[in-house]
Amino acid sequence: MLNIDSSLKFNNQGQTSLINHENHIRNMIENLLFTSPGERVNRPDFGSGLFQMVFEPNNTEVAGTLQFLLQAALNQWMGTLIELNKVEINALDANLEVTVVYTLSYNKDQQIATFLQPMP
């Protein structure tokens, strides 16, 4: 199954770029993580709150809160497409690393996606 690439672009033949279903779901997860609630006009509750947390101090309470927020958002918005196995948050110097381990609902393949967000 092919889907239109979420960052709309064109291939070398001038056609709309397509990606496979696994990469499409990964792009959807990335979009959810890096969208702030209230950012989308027609879906004000869509998003994860990740950007609000990057300005908080780096401690276990903040990491736990962020992990809870991300798990809730992923379950709410992606729950029909994936089974969420684990969310890990690591602060690495000036970066925030989020690792999402999930199982695709349609074929039961486990996937691991890591996203890096520079902190201000």
C-alpha positions, 0 to 999 in steps of 0.5 A: 500500500502506498500513501502520499508523502506527508511532507508533500513533494515531488519525485524525479519524474515530477509526480507526487512522491509516494511512501509505503504504509510503514513510513506513512505511519511513522510520519503521522507519529512525527506529525503528532509529536511535533504539533502543539495542542491548539495549533490546528484550527479544526482539531484544537485538541490534536497534538502532544504537548512536546514543545511546551515541555522542552522549556521545563527543567530536566528531571525525572518528574518532567520526563515522567509527565512528558512520557504520560502526555506522549503515550496519551496522545499516541493512544488517542490519535493513533490507537487504531493504527498502532499498538503502543509498546513503549515511549522513552524520553532521553535528554541528551545535552541540548537535544530531547530524544523521543523513542516510540516502540509500536506494533502496526495493527494491520500486520503486527510488525514491530517498529521503532521510531526515534525523533530528536528535538533540539532544545532552546 
